Amino acid sequence: MNTLDVTLKLNNLHCFEEGDGIGSAEPYLWTVFFKIDGDTTVVNTSLSLQGSATVVTTPGNHRNLPNHDVDPGENVPIPGVIGEFKTQLKPILLQQPIGDMKEVGGVVGVIAVLMEEDNTPNSAIAKGHDALNKAVRDSLNALIPTLNFTHQAPTDAEIEALKKKIGDTVTKAISNNVSIWSWLGGFGNMDDKIGSEVFRFSHEELEARGVSGISIRKRFKNHGDWEIQGRITAPPLNVTTGGLRVTLSGVPATLTTSPVRVTGPGFSRALNKTTTLTGLVPGNYTLTANGFTTGQINKPTCRIFTPSIATKQITVNSGQTASVGVAYTSQRCDAVDIRERGAAAASVASE
């Protein structure tokens, strides 16, 4: 099991519907990053997890996002100071190895709370943010002793309980710091909670996806319609990577599907044009090329495209860029046997 070089990014907030009645919305975002790994925990001789969580808080309350006047269809970039976490995820050592097993995987993630500013006082919101940070740290540290060798990661039920406890703590902290005069001054129009989510990723799934990473998306249909977007990548630490140049010829520049796929150690990418893939972990990669059609079947513009190779193995070495080429030839659909045409259409449909 490798130590992983993790980059977790929440990089965009998309507004489908701002939901704030007359006027535009003013979203703000709280994030708390965390990890449970070999930096601060071990599996003790009783095969239970022992130690504490690593918790990294971020700044800002009202107006901590760059757009304070958001309308439907707009994207709001999430600043790196709020949305980005870089760390190393280290295997958790067993104090007493079991056979050849000397370590188990950890977990890394982020808790995100999306709010919309109305008339809650800044001071009350700041108290709520402080409560969030403390609640995350306390809740994770309370969870750690319940994890053991056969139960290494929090279950969905445990995460839901954690979310409720944190949410209740934040709500209480804010309400306790809003006086009746502040409430009346704002005509009861306090800040809205759009939504919250715990994004968590295990050592095993991150190692399997590596350079390709895992997409992060969460849509909240509350006080409007919003989506948080991001990605997490986790290549092995201190590994000299390589590259692969995939040259595609005979492919229409207007093609919207991606008939070629490259897979390998922690990597999967679909392509429809010549591309140089970088940051690849050394090892064996597989290129798979599918046929495809353009235009409408039974129309003169319909063409069937056939690749020069169906599949090919390529070795990527450290510090080097390998290369592979796929040439597509095409012919009119009405010149192809109906059985071949059906096979080509089925290939596209499966993509």
GIHUUR-V762758 format. One record per residue. N is the residue number from 1. RES is the residue in one small letter. PHI is phi as a letter, one per 20 degrees, with the letter a starting at -180 (NA if undefined). D_CENTER is the distance of its C-alpha to the mean C-alpha in Angstrom with 2 decimals. Layout:
# GIHUUR-V762758
n = <N & N>
res = <RES & RES>
phi = <PHI & PHI>
d_center = <D_CENTER & D_CENTER>
This chain:
# GIHUUR-V762758
n = <1 & 2 & 3 & 4 & 5 & 6 & 7 & 8 & 9 & 10 & 11 & 12 & 13 & 14 & 15 & 16 & 17 & 18 & 19 & 20 & 21 & 22 & 23 & 24 & 25 & 26 & 27 & 28 & 29 & 30 & 31 & 32 & 33 & 34 & 35 & 36 & 37 & 38 & 39 & 40 & 41 & 42 & 43 & 44 & 45 & 46 & 47 & 48 & 49 & 50 & 51 & 52 & 53 & 54 & 55 & 56 & 57 & 58 & 59 & 60 & 61 & 62 & 63 & 64 & 65 & 66 & 67 & 68 & 69 & 70 & 71 & 72 & 73 & 74 & 75 & 76 & 77 & 78 & 79 & 80 & 81 & 82 & 83 & 84 & 85 & 86 & 87 & 88 & 89 & 90 & 91 & 92 & 93 & 94 & 95 & 96 & 97 & 98 & 99 & 100 & 101 & 102 & 103 & 104 & 105 & 106 & 107 & 108 & 109 & 110 & 111 & 112 & 113 & 114 & 115 & 116 & 117 & 118 & 119 & 120 & 121 & 122 & 123 & 124 & 125 & 126 & 127 & 128 & 129 & 130 & 131 & 132 & 133 & 134 & 135 & 136 & 137 & 138 & 139 & 140 & 141 & 142 & 143 & 144 & 145 & 146 & 147 & 148 & 149 & 150 & 151 & 152 & 153 & 154 & 155 & 156 & 157 & 158 & 159 & 160 & 161 & 162 & 163 & 164 & 165 & 166 & 167 & 168 & 169 & 170 & 171 & 172 & 173 & 174 & 175 & 176 & 177 & 178 & 179 & 180 & 181 & 182 & 183 & 184 & 185 & 186 & 187 & 188 & 189 & 190 & 191 & 192 & 193 & 194 & 195 & 196 & 197 & 198 & 199 & 200 & 201 & 202 & 203 & 204 & 205 & 206 & 207 & 208 & 209 & 210 & 211 & 212 & 213 & 214 & 215 & 216 & 217 & 218 & 219 & 220 & 221 & 222 & 223 & 224 & 225 & 226 & 227 & 228 & 229 & 230 & 231 & 232 & 233 & 234 & 235 & 236 & 237 & 238 & 239 & 240 & 241 & 242 & 243 & 244 & 245 & 246 & 247 & 248 & 249 & 250 & 251 & 252 & 253 & 254 & 255 & 256 & 257 & 258 & 259 & 260 & 261 & 262 & 263 & 264 & 265 & 266 & 267 & 268 & 269 & 270 & 271 & 272 & 273 & 274 & 275 & 276 & 277 & 278 & 279 & 280 & 281 & 282 & 283 & 284 & 285 & 286 & 287 & 288 & 289 & 290 & 291 & 292 & 293 & 294 & 295 & 296 & 297 & 298 & 299 & 300 & 301 & 302 & 303 & 304 & 305 & 306 & 307 & 308 & 309 & 310 & 311 & 312 & 313 & 314 & 315 & 316 & 317 & 318 & 319 & 320 & 321 & 322 & 323 & 324 & 325 & 326 & 327 & 328 & 329 & 330 & 331 & 332 & 333 & 334 & 335 & 336 & 337 & 338 & 339 & 340 & 341 & 342 & 343 & 344 & 345 & 346 & 347 & 348 & 349 & 350 & 351>
res = <m & n & t & l & d & v & t & l & k & l & n & n & l & h & c & f & e & e & g & d & g & i & g & s & a & e & p & y & l & w & t & v & f & f & k & i & d & g & d & t & t & v & v & n & t & s & l & s & l & q & g & s & a & t & v & v & t & t & p & g & n & h & r & n & l & p & n & h & d & v & d & p & g & e & n & v & p & i & p & g & v & i & g & e & f & k & t & q & l & k & p & i & l & l & q & q & p & i & g & d & m & k & e & v & g & g & v & v & g & v & i & a & v & l & m & e & e & d & n & t & p & n & s & a & i & a & k & g & h & d & a & l & n & k & a & v & r & d & s & l & n & a & l & i & p & t & l & n & f & t & h & q & a & p & t & d & a & e & i & e & a & l & k & k & k & i & g & d & t & v & t & k & a & i & s & n & n & v & s & i & w & s & w & l & g & g & f & g & n & m & d & d & k & i & g & s & e & v & f & r & f & s & h & e & e & l & e & a & r & g & v & s & g & i & s & i & r & k & r & f & k & n & h & g & d & w & e & i & q & g & r & i & t & a & p & p & l & n & v & t & t & g & g & l & r & v & t & l & s & g & v & p & a & t & l & t & t & s & p & v & r & v & t & g & p & g & f & s & r & a & l & n & k & t & t & t & l & t & g & l & v & p & g & n & y & t & l & t & a & n & g & f & t & t & g & q & i & n & k & p & t & c & r & i & f & t & p & s & i & a & t & k & q & i & t & v & n & s & g & q & t & a & s & v & g & v & a & y & t & s & q & r & c & d & a & v & d & i & r & e & r & g & a & a & a & a & s & v & a & s & e>
phi = <NA & e & f & d & e & e & c & d & c & e & d & b & d & d & d & e & b & f & m & d & m & f & n & d & e & c & f & b & c & d & c & c & e & b & b & c & b & f & f & c & c & c & e & f & f & e & m & d & f & c & p & c & e & e & c & d & e & c & e & n & c & g & m & e & d & f & d & d & b & e & d & g & n & e & d & d & f & e & g & g & f & d & d & d & c & d & b & d & d & d & g & e & f & e & f & c & g & d & m & e & e & c & b & c & e & d & b & c & a & b & d & d & c & d & c & c & f & c & c & f & g & g & f & f & f & f & f & f & f & f & f & g & g & f & f & f & f & f & f & f & f & f & f & g & f & e & e & b & g & e & b & e & c & f & e & f & f & f & f & f & f & f & f & f & f & f & f & f & f & f & g & f & f & f & f & f & d & d & f & f & f & f & f & f & f & e & l & m & e & e & g & d & e & f & r & b & b & d & e & c & c & e & g & f & f & f & f & f & e & l & f & f & m & c & f & d & b & b & d & d & d & b & l & o & b & c & c & e & c & a & a & c & c & b & f & f & f & l & d & f & e & c & b & b & e & d & d & d & c & n & e & g & f & e & f & e & e & c & e & d & c & d & c & a & f & m & b & b & b & e & c & c & b & f & b & d & e & d & m & e & f & g & q & e & c & d & d & c & d & d & f & b & c & c & m & e & g & m & d & g & e & f & c & d & d & c & f & f & c & e & b & b & e & c & d & d & d & g & m & c & d & f & b & b & c & c & d & d & d & c & b & f & f & f & e & d & g & g & f & f & f & f & f & f & f & f & f & f & f & f & f>
d_center = <21.39 & 20.09 & 19.06 & 15.59 & 14.87 & 11.47 & 9.87 & 7.18 & 7.31 & 7.66 & 9.96 & 11.51 & 13.30 & 15.09 & 18.38 & 19.80 & 22.65 & 23.48 & 25.75 & 27.88 & 31.14 & 33.30 & 31.55 & 27.97 & 25.19 & 24.30 & 20.82 & 19.79 & 16.83 & 17.01 & 14.35 & 15.17 & 13.31 & 14.66 & 15.23 & 17.94 & 19.16 & 22.36 & 22.74 & 24.14 & 24.63 & 26.76 & 27.82 & 31.45 & 34.51 & 34.09 & 30.71 & 28.94 & 26.21 & 27.88 & 26.77 & 24.44 & 20.82 & 19.58 & 18.68 & 17.89 & 18.76 & 18.48 & 21.34 & 22.42 & 23.40 & 25.06 & 24.26 & 21.51 & 19.67 & 21.59 & 22.61 & 25.05 & 26.33 & 23.63 & 24.82 & 23.40 & 21.52 & 20.58 & 17.37 & 17.14 & 15.52 & 14.06 & 16.09 & 14.85 & 17.13 & 15.22 & 11.56 & 11.43 & 12.03 & 13.50 & 15.14 & 16.60 & 15.88 & 19.38 & 20.87 & 22.96 & 26.59 & 29.08 & 32.29 & 34.16 & 32.81 & 33.18 & 34.71 & 32.49 & 29.44 & 29.02 & 25.39 & 22.42 & 18.67 & 17.01 & 13.85 & 11.54 & 9.62 & 10.29 & 12.62 & 12.63 & 15.94 & 16.68 & 20.43 & 23.03 & 26.06 & 29.52 & 32.36 & 31.24 & 32.75 & 30.67 & 32.14 & 31.05 & 27.44 & 27.54 & 28.92 & 26.12 & 23.50 & 25.55 & 25.72 & 21.96 & 21.64 & 24.54 & 23.51 & 20.12 & 22.08 & 24.90 & 22.95 & 20.90 & 24.16 & 25.96 & 23.47 & 23.79 & 27.42 & 26.66 & 24.44 & 26.50 & 26.62 & 26.13 & 23.57 & 21.13 & 18.11 & 18.35 & 18.99 & 17.72 & 21.14 & 20.91 & 17.63 & 19.35 & 22.40 & 20.57 & 19.07 & 22.61 & 24.27 & 22.13 & 22.52 & 26.25 & 26.68 & 25.17 & 27.21 & 30.30 & 29.95 & 29.72 & 32.53 & 34.73 & 34.55 & 35.39 & 39.16 & 41.07 & 42.13 & 38.60 & 37.81 & 41.00 & 40.45 & 37.17 & 38.90 & 36.43 & 33.54 & 31.04 & 27.39 & 25.12 & 22.00 & 19.68 & 17.21 & 15.27 & 12.43 & 11.53 & 8.00 & 9.25 & 8.94 & 12.32 & 14.01 & 14.99 & 11.82 & 10.40 & 13.90 & 14.04 & 11.16 & 12.06 & 12.34 & 10.53 & 7.25 & 4.55 & 3.43 & 2.82 & 6.62 & 9.55 & 13.07 & 16.02 & 19.47 & 21.51 & 23.65 & 22.52 & 19.47 & 16.27 & 12.58 & 9.89 & 7.38 & 5.01 & 3.30 & 4.62 & 7.99 & 10.99 & 14.28 & 17.46 & 19.29 & 22.49 & 22.29 & 23.90 & 21.87 & 23.47 & 23.05 & 23.97 & 25.62 & 25.68 & 28.58 & 28.91 & 32.29 & 33.81 & 30.59 & 31.11 & 29.33 & 28.64 & 26.84 & 23.73 & 22.80 & 21.63 & 24.24 & 23.37 & 20.61 & 20.21 & 18.94 & 19.43 & 18.34 & 14.58 & 14.58 & 14.86 & 15.54 & 17.84 & 20.44 & 23.33 & 24.83 & 25.83 & 22.93 & 22.84 & 19.82 & 19.53 & 18.12 & 18.76 & 19.69 & 23.39 & 24.38 & 25.19 & 23.27 & 24.23 & 24.68 & 25.34 & 27.06 & 27.87 & 30.61 & 30.14 & 32.41 & 32.73 & 34.95 & 36.42 & 38.10 & 41.89 & 41.79 & 43.27 & 39.97 & 38.16 & 37.36 & 35.96 & 34.14 & 34.46 & 32.73 & 34.97 & 32.97 & 31.00 & 29.24 & 29.52 & 28.56 & 27.85 & 27.80 & 25.74 & 27.51 & 26.65 & 27.32 & 28.34 & 27.21 & 28.26 & 29.04 & 29.47 & 30.80 & 30.87 & 33.65 & 33.77 & 37.15 & 37.83 & 40.73 & 41.64 & 40.64 & 44.28 & 45.20 & 42.99 & 44.14 & 42.77 & 41.33 & 39.42 & 38.19 & 36.89 & 35.09 & 33.40 & 32.37 & 30.98 & 28.93 & 27.30 & 26.81 & 24.93 & 22.30>
